[in-house]
Amino acid sequence: MKAMICESYGSPDVVQPRELPRPEPGRGEVLVKVMAAGITTGDWRLRASAFPGGLWLPGRLMTGLFRPRKPVLGGDFSGVVEAVGEGVTRFRPGERVFGFSMFGAHAEYLTMSAEGSIAPIPGGLTFQEAASLPFGTNCAIEFLRDVAAVQPGQKVLIVGASGGVGGYAVQIAKWLGAHVTGVASGDNLDYLRDLGADAVVDYRVTDIATLSERFDLIFDTVGAISFSTAKGLLAERGLFLPLNFGIGDVPRALLSGFGGGKRMKLHVNGDSRALAETVADLVLAGDLRPLIDRVYPFDNIRDGYAHVEGRHRRGAVVLDIAGEEDSAAFAV
Ligand SMILES: NC(=O)c1ccc[n+]([C@@H]2O[C@H](COP(=O)([O-])OP(=O)(O)OC[C@H]3O[C@@H](n4cnc5c(N)ncnc54)[C@H](OP(=O)(O)O)[C@@H]3O)[C@@H](O)[C@H]2O)c1
């Protein structure tokens, strides 16, 4: 099978096409013929070893000290179940599925646990639409619903609201009943209103620190504001959730909130079968729609990476792996 592999850390140029043996599903695993995959900021950080704020060493210990331990990147995927391993009853060959595999999706086939982050593609989503969902939605659901426990009527400020996580965070915060203020720039403000944001702020025009409104939650997907700036914008007992943080933020987060103060929490989200099924349910209920910025042919993966690293994508960047007609209507 054809795969895109990274044998060293570096720029998009380290990504090379390679013929690899097709994997076989082991016990409890599914073999998926990948039709589309995402290119995310997560893939970029793994490929370039671009871990923020002093986290380089822990990052390298996780992914391989001198070279990537798992050379085929790609977490977001959609495709068709090709075969199932012994003991798998949850899926049958031919089923259309989507999910998050962490590694291995930038290839024509991948294997993963049948009990992992994989679910049937909801409704009439195309493969490309389905592949646009997992990274941003897993993150938004886990941070907003599980970590922040956002309640109806709470005021939520989302910084980087038009990005790969942000566009889904706006939708998830609205689903949870929040009043959402989205921060982005230029034409993206109309995009945020279309996603359901109640108010918008152009960070190129208005310094976020000068906003007069007070928020119960600030979800910063960019690393644009510090905890001290966030404190000035938070209501009493308000919570600051930065997606990007460094080692120096650990003591600040641990000490925050003592004596009833404003809080900062650090978290790294995971993925699961339950999250994939929640995403599918939200799409079917009409509470969540896929957001695709651009689609790149498999062979143009490096251009896709360059676009993601520009940090101005509007929703997800998708890799068309199967190169087949993918025109099933989005009928939800
Ligand atoms: N902790 C975790 O578990 C976790 C999970 C997932 C992701 N992450 C990290 O979270 C980050 C966000 O990921 P993402 O995929 O959403 O990123 P992304 O798609 O690159 O985000 C782009 C967004 O950032 C905005 N933006 C760019 N420059 C800005 C600036 N100077 N000030 C304010 N906004 C700005 C863009 O708005 P305009 O285009 O309008 O400028 C757009 O809304 C990544 O660094 C990723 O590594 C962490």
The ligand as an SDF file (V2000), in Angstrom:
LIG
                    3D

 48 52  0  0  0  0  0  0  0  0999 V2000
   -3.9810   20.4350   24.7850 N   0  0  0  0  0  0  0  0  0  0  0  0
   -4.5380   19.6200   23.9020 C   0  0  0  0  0  0  0  0  0  0  0  0
   -5.0000   18.5300   24.2260 O   0  0  0  0  0  0  0  0  0  0  0  0
   -4.6520   20.0580   22.4600 C   0  0  0  0  0  0  0  0  0  0  0  0
   -5.5670   19.4160   21.6260 C   0  0  0  0  0  0  0  0  0  0  0  0
   -5.7030   19.8450   20.3240 C   0  0  0  0  0  0  0  0  0  0  0  0
   -4.9240   20.8940   19.8590 C   0  0  0  0  0  0  0  0  0  0  0  0
   -4.0100   21.4630   20.6880 N   0  0  0  0  0  0  0  0  0  0  0  0
   -3.2170   22.6100   20.2190 C   0  0  0  0  0  0  0  0  0  0  0  0
   -4.1290   23.6830   20.0970 O   0  0  0  0  0  0  0  0  0  0  0  0
   -3.7330   24.5390   19.0600 C   0  0  0  0  0  0  0  0  0  0  0  0
   -4.9470   24.8880   18.2200 C   0  0  0  0  0  0  0  0  0  0  0  0
   -5.1440   23.9560   17.2440 O   0  0  0  0  0  0  0  0  0  0  0  0
   -5.9650   24.3090   15.9450 P   0  0  0  0  0  0  0  0  0  0  0  0
   -5.8160   23.1070   15.1060 O   0  0  0  0  0  0  0  0  0  0  0  0
   -7.3070   24.8070   16.2720 O   0  0  0  0  0  0  0  0  0  0  0  0
   -5.1010   25.5520   15.3540 O   0  0  0  0  0  0  0  0  0  0  0  0
   -5.3680   26.3600   14.0340 P   0  0  0  0  0  0  0  0  0  0  0  0
   -6.3830   25.6800   13.1990 O   0  0  0  0  0  0  0  0  0  0  0  0
   -4.0600   26.6620   13.4220 O   0  0  0  0  0  0  0  0  0  0  0  0
   -5.9960   27.7550   14.5850 O   0  0  0  0  0  0  0  0  0  0  0  0
   -6.1910   28.7980   13.7290 C   0  0  0  0  0  0  0  0  0  0  0  0
   -7.0130   29.8680   14.4610 C   0  0  0  0  0  0  0  0  0  0  0  0
   -6.1500   30.7600   15.1540 O   0  0  0  0  0  0  0  0  0  0  0  0
   -6.4900   32.1110   14.8240 C   0  0  0  0  0  0  0  0  0  0  0  0
   -5.2910   32.9150   14.9750 N   0  0  0  0  0  0  0  0  0  0  0  0
   -4.1410   32.8420   14.2560 C   0  0  0  0  0  0  0  0  0  0  0  0
   -3.2490   33.7490   14.7120 N   0  0  0  0  0  0  0  0  0  0  0  0
   -3.8590   34.4070   15.7590 C   0  0  0  0  0  0  0  0  0  0  0  0
   -3.4540   35.4670   16.6460 C   0  0  0  0  0  0  0  0  0  0  0  0
   -2.2490   36.0270   16.5600 N   0  0  0  0  0  0  0  0  0  0  0  0
   -4.3240   35.8750   17.6010 N   0  0  0  0  0  0  0  0  0  0  0  0
   -5.5540   35.3140   17.7040 C   0  0  0  0  0  0  0  0  0  0  0  0
   -5.9880   34.3160   16.8890 N   0  0  0  0  0  0  0  0  0  0  0  0
   -5.1530   33.8850   15.9240 C   0  0  0  0  0  0  0  0  0  0  0  0
   -7.0140   32.0150   13.4160 C   0  0  0  0  0  0  0  0  0  0  0  0
   -7.8440   33.1220   13.1260 O   0  0  0  0  0  0  0  0  0  0  0  0
   -7.6250   33.9720   11.7580 P   0  0  0  0  0  0  0  0  0  0  0  0
   -7.3690   32.9670   10.6560 O   0  0  0  0  0  0  0  0  0  0  0  0
   -8.9240   34.7280   11.5940 O   0  0  0  0  0  0  0  0  0  0  0  0
   -6.4380   34.8410   11.9960 O   0  0  0  0  0  0  0  0  0  0  0  0
   -7.8310   30.7270   13.5150 C   0  0  0  0  0  0  0  0  0  0  0  0
   -9.0890   31.0080   14.1460 O   0  0  0  0  0  0  0  0  0  0  0  0
   -2.5600   23.8520   18.3500 C   0  0  0  0  0  0  0  0  0  0  0  0
   -1.3680   24.4850   18.7550 O   0  0  0  0  0  0  0  0  0  0  0  0
   -2.5950   22.4290   18.8540 C   0  0  0  0  0  0  0  0  0  0  0  0
   -1.3090   21.8880   18.9370 O   0  0  0  0  0  0  0  0  0  0  0  0
   -3.8640   21.0830   21.9830 C   0  0  0  0  0  0  0  0  0  0  0  0
  1  2  1  0
  2  3  2  0
  2  4  1  0
  4  5  1  0
  4 48  2  0
  5  6  2  0
  6  7  1  0
  7  8  2  0
  8  9  1  0
  8 48  1  0
  9 10  1  0
  9 46  1  0
 10 11  1  0
 11 12  1  0
 11 44  1  0
 12 13  1  0
 13 14  1  0
 14 15  2  0
 14 16  1  0
 14 17  1  0
 17 18  1  0
 18 19  2  0
 18 20  1  0
 18 21  1  0
 21 22  1  0
 22 23  1  0
 23 24  1  0
 23 42  1  0
 24 25  1  0
 25 26  1  0
 25 36  1  0
 26 27  1  0
 26 35  1  0
 27 28  2  0
 28 29  1  0
 29 30  1  0
 29 35  2  0
 30 31  1  0
 30 32  2  0
 32 33  1  0
 33 34  2  0
 34 35  1  0
 36 37  1  0
 36 42  1  0
 37 38  1  0
 38 39  2  0
 38 40  1  0
 38 41  1  0
 42 43  1  0
 44 45  1  0
 44 46  1  0
 46 47  1  0
M  CHG  2   8   1  16  -1
M  END
$$$$
